Amino acid sequence: MSKELTKVVDEIGREKGIARELLYDALRESILAAVARKIGKLLEPDVNIDIDKGTIEILLHKEVCESVDDKWTEVHIDEADPYKENPQLGDVVMVPTTLEELGRQAALVAKQKLFEKLRDAEKQVVLDQFQDRIGEIVNGVVLKTDRENLIINIGKTEAVLPKREMIGGDFFNRGDYVRALLLDIRLIKGWPQLILSRTHPAFMRKLFETEIPEVFEGIIDVKAVSREPGDRAKVAVYTTHSSIDPVGACIGLKGVRINAISNELRG
């Protein structure tokens, strides 16, 4: 059980980009919940975890007694020697146990609590990673499609590209590469859902920043953008540099710059 839990934690951590400290805390809290489920909330046990080695050490506080009425909180004096030199009645010693010894119910509690904590950690990772990227272009790969949405893998998490936010003529299959604007992050049943758009005017503005160095560097200013997605668009550009033609710079030699943007927008 210990190896199983640490393996799950390690795999989820690598896949979702969750920090090692958060993984350790999630696993420790799940073990404490399992112990509390079995023996109640008395003295908190010591829990030592090594995720890399797949080991979990649980040490329970037990009182040295002549007669043991509760094996989870007491240890017979004749059996206390391995845990303390010259133990005396009334001493409290730390006795190791395992999830297996705590029983099936405690192990199930540990699993349930662990997945709750990992989900909370993953939620925070998503918010931390993308909260400041609203209004930026993200790149991803189509995972699946349905009648209303595309599900896009954008690295450590997934995003939704609704059909209403797609350009007329957009058609994507599973595995296709997609560029879109991160439009919003909404909490759906407590979970952050990333909403993408390819029709928003800001998508075109960001494409200009991506494809035209002078716009990215601030030499040329995009004053306004207006779109009928998939049909036509107008962009107003301006510069204070008298030596630069802002329209010509955006079009590029033989239209190479504006064509790259036009191709992304389905012509």
Backbone bond lengths (Angstrom), bond angles and torsions (degrees), N, CA, C in turn:
res aa  C-N    CA-C-N  psi(-1)  N-CA   C-N-CA  omega(-1)  CA-C   N-CA-C  phi
1 M - - - 1.457 - - 1.522 111.66 -
2 S 1.333 117.17 -42.58 1.463 120.48 -179.91 1.522 111.07 -60.79
3 K 1.331 116.32 -46.63 1.465 120.40 179.90 1.528 111.05 -64.63
4 E 1.343 115.67 -36.48 1.463 119.76 179.90 1.529 110.76 -63.96
5 L 1.337 116.44 -46.52 1.461 120.36 -178.88 1.529 111.70 -65.46
6 T 1.324 117.03 -45.21 1.467 119.31 -179.27 1.523 111.20 -66.07
7 K 1.321 117.33 -33.44 1.470 120.55 177.57 1.522 110.64 -66.15
8 V 1.346 116.26 -43.60 1.465 120.41 178.47 1.525 110.20 -61.00
9 V 1.339 115.70 -45.69 1.463 120.88 -179.89 1.522 110.65 -60.35
10 D 1.311 117.56 -45.39 1.459 121.97 -178.52 1.530 111.18 -63.27
11 E 1.332 116.96 -44.02 1.463 120.88 -177.92 1.524 111.21 -66.64
12 I 1.336 116.60 -44.63 1.468 119.89 179.85 1.521 110.32 -65.59
13 G 1.330 116.08 -39.49 1.455 119.90 178.96 1.515 112.01 -60.38
14 R 1.320 116.62 -44.20 1.474 120.54 179.59 1.529 111.13 -67.18
15 E 1.332 116.11 -41.99 1.460 120.77 -176.54 1.524 112.00 -68.75
16 K 1.337 116.75 -41.34 1.460 121.05 -173.42 1.520 113.79 -99.30
17 G 1.328 117.03 -3.93 1.453 119.35 178.51 1.514 114.33 72.72
18 I 1.336 117.07 32.10 1.463 121.54 -179.43 1.525 108.93 -85.53
19 A 1.320 115.77 133.89 1.468 121.25 -177.62 1.520 111.25 -61.97
20 R 1.337 115.46 149.62 1.463 121.59 -178.04 1.530 111.71 -59.46
21 E 1.333 116.73 -38.02 1.459 120.16 -179.32 1.528 111.44 -62.74
22 L 1.345 116.70 -39.69 1.461 120.70 178.53 1.521 110.97 -67.91
23 L 1.332 116.41 -37.50 1.460 119.99 177.65 1.527 110.65 -63.05
24 Y 1.332 115.96 -44.61 1.463 121.13 180.00 1.531 110.21 -61.26
25 D 1.324 116.53 -46.19 1.467 120.34 -178.87 1.527 111.19 -63.03
26 A 1.341 116.42 -41.24 1.466 120.45 -179.59 1.524 110.76 -63.15
27 L 1.332 116.61 -43.69 1.458 120.65 -179.43 1.523 110.95 -68.04
28 R 1.323 116.85 -41.25 1.470 120.69 179.75 1.529 110.71 -62.59
29 E 1.332 117.27 -44.55 1.461 120.27 -179.78 1.523 111.36 -64.80
30 S 1.322 116.65 -34.13 1.463 119.27 178.49 1.529 110.80 -68.16
31 I 1.338 117.51 -36.75 1.468 121.35 177.48 1.527 110.20 -67.38
32 L 1.321 117.15 -43.19 1.470 120.83 178.60 1.529 110.60 -61.40
33 A 1.332 116.97 -39.22 1.463 120.43 178.26 1.525 110.84 -64.62
34 A 1.341 116.36 -38.73 1.461 120.42 179.01 1.531 111.28 -65.30
35 V 1.325 116.22 -42.64 1.466 120.29 179.11 1.523 110.04 -65.11
36 A 1.339 116.76 -43.96 1.463 120.39 179.47 1.534 111.13 -62.12
37 R 1.322 116.26 -35.56 1.473 120.35 178.84 1.524 110.94 -64.67
38 K 1.324 116.27 -33.63 1.464 120.35 -176.12 1.519 112.60 -85.73
39 I 1.343 117.32 -46.44 1.472 118.78 -170.76 1.524 112.95 -120.52
40 G 1.337 118.04 3.75 1.449 120.42 179.46 1.517 111.69 87.39
41 K 1.317 115.42 170.31 1.467 121.25 -177.69 1.527 109.56 -91.13
42 L 1.320 116.00 78.19 1.458 120.98 175.97 1.525 107.24 -97.59
43 L 1.305 117.68 -128.75 1.465 119.76 174.39 1.526 109.42 -72.11
44 E 1.333 115.94 131.90 1.461 120.03 -178.63 1.523 109.89 -66.60
45 P 1.314 117.81 129.10 1.471 119.98 179.62 1.522 111.57 -69.39
46 D 1.318 115.46 159.93 1.462 120.48 170.10 1.521 108.48 -84.62
47 V 1.316 116.79 131.63 1.466 120.70 -179.51 1.529 108.09 -126.17
48 N 1.324 115.48 120.64 1.458 121.75 178.45 1.522 109.10 -116.34
49 I 1.327 115.84 124.74 1.465 120.99 -173.33 1.521 110.14 -124.66
50 D 1.312 115.42 135.49 1.468 121.40 171.04 1.526 107.02 -125.83
51 I 1.346 115.27 99.04 1.465 120.00 -175.67 1.526 111.16 -63.89
52 D 1.334 116.89 -38.26 1.464 120.45 -177.70 1.533 111.67 -64.71
53 K 1.334 116.13 -40.25 1.464 120.11 -179.47 1.528 112.79 -87.15
54 G 1.329 116.25 -12.25 1.463 119.83 179.44 1.514 113.48 74.37
55 T 1.332 116.97 33.39 1.467 120.26 -177.51 1.527 110.80 -117.45
56 I 1.334 114.46 143.73 1.464 122.18 175.04 1.524 107.32 -131.92
57 E 1.328 117.11 120.75 1.461 121.85 177.99 1.530 108.83 -109.39
58 I 1.322 115.98 123.02 1.462 121.81 179.81 1.527 108.00 -115.22
59 L 1.333 116.64 122.56 1.461 121.81 -179.16 1.527 109.05 -117.35
60 L 1.351 115.28 119.28 1.460 121.12 -179.15 1.526 110.95 -96.64
61 H 1.337 116.30 142.93 1.460 121.25 172.91 1.534 108.43 -77.29
62 K 1.338 116.58 121.97 1.466 120.04 178.38 1.531 109.80 -131.26
63 E 1.320 114.03 139.79 1.464 119.98 178.64 1.525 109.60 -88.42
64 V 1.339 116.08 136.95 1.465 121.87 178.54 1.524 108.24 -75.91
65 C 1.350 116.36 123.73 1.471 121.65 -175.10 1.525 110.49 -134.02
66 E 1.319 115.09 164.00 1.471 120.58 172.72 1.515 110.75 -85.03
67 S 1.338 116.02 -28.91 1.455 120.73 -179.91 1.524 108.09 -132.99
68 V 1.324 116.88 125.39 1.460 121.44 -176.33 1.523 110.37 -95.19
69 D 1.340 115.65 115.38 1.467 120.93 176.25 1.532 111.42 -98.40
70 D 1.332 116.85 -28.24 1.471 121.36 179.99 1.522 107.83 -133.10
71 K 1.318 116.44 109.25 1.470 120.14 -175.13 1.528 112.85 -66.93
72 W 1.327 118.36 -16.87 1.444 121.27 -178.30 1.534 113.18 -84.81
73 T 1.319 116.31 -19.61 1.471 119.27 -178.17 1.525 112.61 -122.73
74 E 1.340 117.58 -5.91 1.461 120.64 -177.23 1.529 110.35 -133.14
75 V 1.343 115.34 151.63 1.453 121.56 175.38 1.529 108.25 -136.79
76 H 1.326 115.74 138.85 1.473 119.61 -179.49 1.529 109.57 -67.90
77 I 1.327 115.43 143.71 1.461 120.64 -176.58 1.528 111.99 -59.08
78 D 1.340 116.53 -31.75 1.468 119.89 179.89 1.539 112.01 -71.25
79 E 1.336 116.93 -16.67 1.469 120.67 -178.77 1.524 112.76 -107.96
80 A 1.324 116.90 6.14 1.461 120.82 -174.30 1.525 114.06 -90.31
81 D 1.334 117.18 -11.75 1.470 120.08 -175.87 1.534 113.97 -56.07
82 P 1.332 119.76 -39.71 1.477 118.42 -178.43 1.529 113.57 -64.56
83 Y 1.325 116.07 -16.58 1.461 119.30 -173.06 1.525 113.76 -105.53
84 K 1.317 116.07 -15.05 1.465 119.74 177.81 1.516 109.18 -160.68
85 E 1.316 115.79 138.95 1.457 120.24 178.14 1.529 109.63 -72.52
86 N 1.342 115.52 128.76 1.468 122.66 179.23 1.533 112.13 50.85
87 P 1.329 117.51 60.79 1.468 120.08 -179.28 1.532 111.54 -67.47
88 Q 1.325 115.51 148.30 1.455 122.39 178.32 1.526 109.41 -120.73
89 L 1.335 116.02 155.61 1.459 120.00 176.96 1.525 109.65 -56.73
90 G 1.331 115.79 134.38 1.459 121.24 -179.51 1.515 113.95 93.28
91 D 1.334 117.02 -14.16 1.469 119.19 175.73 1.534 110.31 -64.52
92 V 1.322 115.55 151.76 1.469 121.34 173.69 1.526 108.07 -109.48
93 V 1.317 115.44 122.92 1.469 120.73 -178.91 1.526 109.54 -119.39
94 M 1.328 115.86 159.41 1.465 121.92 179.70 1.525 108.75 -99.31
95 V 1.333 115.37 115.62 1.469 121.32 -175.07 1.530 108.83 -113.46
96 P 1.325 117.45 126.40 1.470 119.53 -178.47 1.522 112.61 -72.23
97 T 1.328 115.79 148.04 1.459 122.16 172.47 1.522 107.69 -144.11
98 T 1.315 117.39 177.43 1.463 122.23 -179.16 1.522 109.39 -132.28
99 L 1.326 115.57 166.16 1.460 119.92 176.02 1.525 111.16 -62.32
100 E 1.315 115.25 -35.67 1.470 119.35 178.64 1.524 110.85 -61.36
101 E 1.349 116.55 -41.98 1.458 120.55 179.86 1.533 111.59 -68.60
102 L 1.311 116.48 -30.62 1.464 119.44 178.61 1.524 111.61 -70.14
103 G 1.320 117.39 -21.47 1.459 119.88 174.13 1.516 113.86 106.24
104 R 1.329 114.37 166.91 1.461 122.17 -174.31 1.530 112.09 -63.25
105 Q 1.325 116.73 -41.85 1.456 119.95 -177.65 1.523 111.31 -63.78
106 A 1.332 115.58 -42.56 1.464 119.43 178.60 1.519 110.92 -64.00
107 A 1.339 117.18 -38.53 1.461 120.90 178.75 1.524 111.26 -64.30
108 L 1.329 116.87 -38.59 1.462 120.75 177.82 1.532 110.93 -65.90
109 V 1.328 116.26 -39.76 1.462 120.34 176.61 1.530 110.07 -61.37
110 A 1.343 115.92 -43.05 1.459 120.35 179.16 1.527 110.64 -59.96
111 K 1.318 117.69 -45.00 1.462 121.61 179.53 1.524 111.35 -62.04
112 Q 1.335 116.05 -47.54 1.461 120.50 -177.85 1.525 111.15 -61.80
113 K 1.322 116.09 -46.41 1.465 120.88 -179.86 1.529 110.41 -64.44
114 L 1.325 116.53 -38.49 1.458 120.54 -179.59 1.521 111.19 -61.62
115 F 1.332 117.04 -47.24 1.462 120.08 -178.11 1.535 111.01 -66.42
116 E 1.339 117.34 -33.82 1.462 120.43 175.89 1.534 110.20 -62.34
117 K 1.323 115.73 -46.98 1.464 120.41 -177.97 1.529 111.50 -67.24
118 L 1.328 116.78 -39.74 1.462 119.75 179.10 1.529 111.08 -66.02
119 R 1.319 116.22 -37.02 1.465 119.95 178.20 1.537 110.15 -65.57
120 D 1.341 116.10 -41.31 1.467 119.57 176.75 1.535 110.72 -62.00
121 A 1.339 116.02 -41.53 1.463 120.25 -179.98 1.527 110.77 -65.86
122 E 1.341 116.38 -41.45 1.464 120.56 179.14 1.531 110.44 -63.94
123 K 1.324 116.34 -40.76 1.467 121.21 177.79 1.525 110.80 -57.98
124 Q 1.335 116.46 -44.12 1.456 120.47 -179.02 1.526 111.22 -67.88
125 V 1.333 116.41 -37.08 1.471 120.35 177.66 1.531 110.39 -61.45
126 V 1.334 116.73 -43.85 1.464 120.91 179.42 1.529 110.39 -61.71
127 L 1.336 116.51 -46.73 1.459 120.28 -179.26 1.534 111.09 -63.01
128 D 1.332 116.20 -44.86 1.458 120.07 -178.94 1.528 111.74 -63.40
129 Q 1.345 115.64 -37.54 1.464 120.08 -174.95 1.526 112.91 -76.55
130 F 1.356 117.07 -34.35 1.467 119.11 -170.30 1.518 115.09 -114.91
131 Q 1.327 119.01 -10.83 1.457 120.66 -177.76 1.525 111.79 -57.56
132 D 1.322 116.28 -39.35 1.465 120.94 -178.39 1.531 113.12 -86.60
133 R 1.335 116.80 1.54 1.477 119.76 -178.35 1.527 112.21 -106.08
134 I 1.341 117.43 6.64 1.461 119.78 175.25 1.532 108.45 -60.97
135 G 1.335 116.06 131.01 1.461 120.38 -176.14 1.512 113.61 92.31
136 E 1.337 117.42 0.78 1.462 121.92 177.28 1.527 110.18 -105.42
137 I 1.332 116.14 160.54 1.461 120.91 175.64 1.526 109.59 -82.41
138 V 1.331 116.33 134.31 1.458 121.40 173.85 1.524 108.83 -119.87
139 N 1.311 115.58 154.11 1.462 122.19 -179.93 1.515 109.05 -115.31
140 G 1.315 115.91 142.82 1.456 118.55 179.86 1.513 112.18 -159.02
141 V 1.323 113.93 -177.57 1.466 121.97 -179.10 1.527 108.30 -126.60
142 V 1.328 116.36 136.70 1.462 121.40 -178.44 1.533 109.84 -67.47
143 L 1.349 114.61 124.34 1.461 120.33 175.92 1.519 111.45 -90.84
144 K 1.333 115.61 -45.51 1.463 119.46 179.26 1.523 109.46 -160.15
145 T 1.319 115.97 162.79 1.462 122.04 179.51 1.517 109.09 -128.52
146 D 1.333 115.30 151.30 1.455 120.03 169.21 1.526 107.91 -140.15
147 R 1.304 117.84 -168.56 1.465 120.20 -173.83 1.525 112.53 -69.09
148 E 1.332 117.12 -24.78 1.460 120.55 -173.84 1.529 114.31 -109.56
149 N 1.343 117.29 -28.42 1.464 119.97 -170.05 1.521 112.35 -141.93
150 L 1.338 114.34 160.80 1.456 122.04 162.39 1.527 107.16 -107.23
151 I 1.315 116.87 137.27 1.464 121.61 173.83 1.526 107.15 -99.62
152 I 1.338 115.88 119.85 1.460 121.94 -173.11 1.518 110.20 -113.66
153 N 1.327 115.84 129.61 1.466 120.98 173.29 1.522 108.03 -84.67
154 I 1.351 116.37 117.56 1.470 119.27 -179.37 1.528 110.56 -117.17
155 G 1.311 115.50 38.36 1.467 120.42 175.83 1.508 111.44 115.49
156 K 1.343 116.05 -106.73 1.456 120.70 -177.26 1.518 112.63 -87.19
157 T 1.336 116.92 -3.93 1.451 119.50 -177.50 1.527 110.00 -148.17
158 E 1.331 115.73 -176.95 1.453 121.51 -178.95 1.532 109.92 -117.67
159 A 1.326 115.96 153.50 1.461 122.21 177.73 1.522 108.48 -132.17
160 V 1.333 115.12 162.27 1.465 121.52 -178.44 1.521 109.29 -113.54
161 L 1.321 116.19 128.49 1.458 122.33 172.02 1.532 107.37 -110.60
162 P 1.340 116.87 98.83 1.470 119.19 -179.04 1.529 111.20 -65.33
163 K 1.311 116.06 151.14 1.468 120.03 179.46 1.534 111.33 -60.26
164 R 1.333 116.81 -32.92 1.469 120.15 -179.69 1.531 112.08 -68.40
165 E 1.346 116.93 -17.60 1.469 121.42 179.55 1.526 111.84 -99.77
166 M 1.341 116.03 10.52 1.455 120.68 178.48 1.527 110.70 -99.30
167 I 1.317 116.41 149.21 1.458 122.49 178.23 1.523 109.12 -74.82
168 G 1.327 115.75 142.81 1.462 118.86 173.09 1.522 109.76 -56.27
169 G 1.301 117.23 128.17 1.463 120.28 -175.83 1.508 113.00 100.44
170 D 1.340 116.87 -14.41 1.467 119.83 174.65 1.523 109.53 -65.26
171 F 1.311 115.89 129.38 1.467 120.80 174.56 1.515 107.77 -147.30
172 F 1.304 115.44 118.09 1.460 120.80 -176.08 1.523 110.22 -124.20
173 N 1.316 115.09 140.61 1.453 122.30 172.80 1.523 109.77 -106.74
174 R 1.301 115.93 166.42 1.456 121.24 176.29 1.530 109.56 -57.41
175 G 1.339 115.92 129.06 1.453 121.34 179.85 1.513 114.07 96.36
176 D 1.348 117.37 -9.32 1.461 120.56 179.74 1.532 110.92 -72.34
177 Y 1.318 115.55 149.75 1.468 123.46 178.49 1.530 108.82 -84.66
178 V 1.338 116.87 136.54 1.466 121.51 -176.87 1.529 109.66 -133.57
179 R 1.343 115.37 138.06 1.465 121.65 169.78 1.521 107.13 -115.20
180 A 1.330 115.95 136.00 1.461 119.66 -179.48 1.518 109.73 -157.13
181 L 1.316 115.35 165.70 1.462 122.69 178.25 1.525 108.86 -87.29
182 L 1.344 116.77 132.97 1.467 119.91 171.70 1.525 106.94 -76.31
183 L 1.319 115.76 102.26 1.463 122.15 -171.40 1.527 112.69 -82.79
184 D 1.329 116.46 -40.33 1.466 118.91 -173.57 1.524 109.24 -164.37
185 I 1.343 115.11 161.51 1.464 121.88 170.16 1.518 106.65 -125.10
186 R 1.316 116.26 118.27 1.461 121.03 -178.88 1.528 109.72 -115.78
187 L 1.314 115.56 145.16 1.462 120.17 176.21 1.522 108.42 -89.82
188 I 1.326 116.11 112.97 1.458 123.02 178.35 1.525 107.93 -110.13
189 K 1.334 116.28 111.00 1.469 121.92 -175.94 1.530 110.98 54.20
190 G 1.336 114.83 39.71 1.455 120.51 176.87 1.510 115.34 83.12
191 W 1.331 116.31 0.34 1.473 119.65 -177.32 1.527 109.83 -114.28
192 P 1.354 118.85 134.24 1.460 120.21 -179.35 1.526 112.31 -70.06
193 Q 1.327 115.49 125.13 1.461 120.82 177.10 1.524 108.42 -112.84
194 L 1.330 116.23 122.13 1.460 121.84 -178.50 1.523 109.07 -86.31
195 I 1.341 116.30 124.23 1.456 122.02 -178.48 1.526 108.86 -105.45
196 L 1.335 116.14 128.18 1.465 122.11 -179.22 1.528 110.76 -107.27
197 S 1.339 115.42 159.97 1.464 120.38 176.68 1.518 109.92 -146.89
198 R 1.334 115.01 140.73 1.471 120.81 171.62 1.529 110.87 -115.01
199 T 1.342 117.13 0.63 1.463 121.05 -178.25 1.525 112.78 -105.04
200 H 1.301 118.76 -15.98 1.467 122.41 -175.81 1.541 109.96 -66.33
201 P 1.333 117.50 141.03 1.476 119.49 177.75 1.525 113.71 -56.05
202 A 1.320 117.03 -32.15 1.465 120.06 -179.72 1.525 111.84 -64.26
203 F 1.346 117.26 -24.24 1.464 119.96 177.64 1.525 109.65 -63.28
204 M 1.341 116.00 -43.51 1.467 119.01 178.67 1.528 110.62 -66.89
205 R 1.322 116.65 -41.30 1.465 120.08 178.77 1.532 110.46 -57.56
206 K 1.335 116.50 -43.45 1.463 120.35 -179.42 1.526 111.72 -70.45
207 L 1.326 117.00 -31.26 1.466 119.64 175.51 1.531 110.35 -64.66
208 F 1.331 116.52 -37.83 1.470 119.79 176.22 1.527 110.06 -62.24
209 E 1.329 117.69 -42.01 1.468 120.60 178.53 1.530 110.79 -63.45
210 T 1.344 115.99 -36.40 1.461 120.70 -177.04 1.528 112.08 -72.61
211 E 1.335 116.00 -42.09 1.462 120.55 -171.22 1.528 113.84 -93.93
212 I 1.333 118.06 -17.58 1.460 120.51 -174.46 1.530 109.00 -121.80
213 P 1.327 117.44 105.79 1.469 120.73 -175.16 1.520 113.64 -56.34
214 E 1.348 117.56 -36.83 1.468 120.18 -178.58 1.533 111.56 -64.11
215 V 1.323 116.89 -31.86 1.469 120.26 176.74 1.525 109.64 -72.68
216 F 1.314 115.88 -43.90 1.463 120.45 179.00 1.532 111.36 -60.00
217 E 1.335 115.94 -39.90 1.471 121.10 -177.70 1.523 112.83 -81.29
218 G 1.341 117.90 -6.97 1.459 120.74 178.57 1.510 114.44 86.40
219 I 1.324 117.88 5.35 1.467 121.01 178.69 1.529 109.77 -71.26
220 I 1.330 115.46 -38.63 1.462 121.91 174.38 1.523 108.06 -110.50
221 D 1.330 115.82 132.68 1.465 121.50 -178.48 1.530 108.92 -104.99
222 V 1.340 116.43 128.08 1.465 120.87 173.05 1.527 106.82 -84.24
223 K 1.331 116.73 106.86 1.460 121.45 -174.89 1.528 112.77 -77.19
224 A 1.329 116.03 -39.75 1.469 119.13 -176.70 1.524 109.95 -158.58
225 V 1.335 114.74 152.68 1.460 121.19 177.27 1.525 108.29 -134.84
226 S 1.324 116.19 135.05 1.461 120.83 175.26 1.522 108.19 -134.29
227 R 1.343 116.66 136.20 1.467 119.62 -174.23 1.518 112.29 -137.07
228 E 1.308 115.23 143.95 1.456 122.93 156.86 1.526 103.75 -114.07
229 P 1.348 117.23 93.57 1.479 121.29 -167.23 1.528 113.01 -52.19
230 G 1.329 114.42 128.55 1.451 120.90 178.72 1.510 113.80 85.52
231 D 1.363 117.18 -6.29 1.465 120.65 -177.69 1.522 110.35 -117.83
232 R 1.333 116.59 -63.80 1.461 119.11 -179.30 1.525 109.19 -156.30
233 A 1.349 114.38 166.79 1.458 120.55 179.21 1.517 109.40 -154.79
234 K 1.334 115.14 152.93 1.460 121.28 173.84 1.525 108.71 -127.66
235 V 1.319 115.48 139.24 1.460 121.49 179.03 1.526 108.34 -131.59
236 A 1.330 116.32 127.60 1.466 121.09 176.54 1.522 108.93 -99.59
237 V 1.342 116.27 123.65 1.467 120.80 -178.38 1.524 110.00 -122.99
238 Y 1.321 115.63 153.75 1.469 120.86 -173.19 1.526 109.11 -152.03
239 T 1.339 114.76 149.11 1.462 119.50 173.69 1.525 110.01 -146.26
240 T 1.313 115.95 150.55 1.474 121.19 175.13 1.526 111.21 -92.28
241 H 1.342 116.85 -4.03 1.467 121.40 -179.15 1.532 108.81 -85.59
242 S 1.308 115.84 111.08 1.470 120.13 -176.05 1.528 113.30 -64.91
243 S 1.330 116.61 -21.64 1.471 119.94 -178.05 1.523 113.02 -84.94
244 I 1.330 116.93 -2.72 1.470 120.62 -176.06 1.520 109.93 -115.03
245 D 1.321 115.45 131.63 1.468 121.93 171.17 1.530 107.02 -91.01
246 P 1.328 119.35 106.84 1.468 120.24 -174.13 1.529 113.23 -63.53
247 V 1.344 116.18 -38.61 1.470 118.69 179.21 1.523 110.67 -67.00
248 G 1.334 116.26 -46.76 1.459 119.92 179.93 1.512 112.53 -62.53
249 A 1.332 116.93 -39.52 1.466 120.43 179.04 1.524 111.04 -63.63
250 C 1.327 116.43 -36.96 1.468 119.28 -179.83 1.527 111.77 -73.46
251 I 1.343 115.95 -32.41 1.468 118.86 178.17 1.520 110.40 -72.43
252 G 1.336 116.33 -42.90 1.453 120.15 178.77 1.511 112.62 83.46
253 L 1.333 116.76 166.36 1.455 122.70 -179.91 1.527 109.99 -61.12
254 K 1.328 116.14 120.81 1.469 122.51 -177.92 1.528 112.40 56.50
255 G 1.339 115.24 26.66 1.461 119.58 175.76 1.512 115.39 76.74
256 V 1.346 116.97 14.47 1.461 119.50 -172.28 1.536 112.38 -62.14
257 R 1.347 116.86 -36.65 1.467 119.13 -177.48 1.532 111.42 -73.98
258 I 1.326 115.99 -50.22 1.467 118.49 -176.30 1.523 111.17 -69.78
259 N 1.348 116.81 -28.37 1.465 119.28 178.33 1.530 111.51 -66.91
260 A 1.344 116.23 -35.57 1.470 119.24 178.10 1.527 110.60 -62.81
261 I 1.343 115.74 -39.25 1.460 120.06 177.33 1.521 110.79 -69.92
262 S 1.342 115.57 -44.67 1.468 120.39 -179.40 1.531 111.57 -60.59
263 N 1.325 116.55 -39.92 1.468 119.52 179.13 1.523 111.74 -64.09
264 E 1.339 116.14 -38.41 1.475 119.86 177.83 1.525 110.71 -64.17
265 L 1.348 116.23 -30.65 1.463 121.44 -177.61 1.528 112.22 -96.15
266 R 1.302 117.58 21.70 1.469 124.05 177.15 1.535 111.72 62.17
267 G 1.347 114.61 36.90 1.461 118.68 174.71 1.518 114.24 85.20
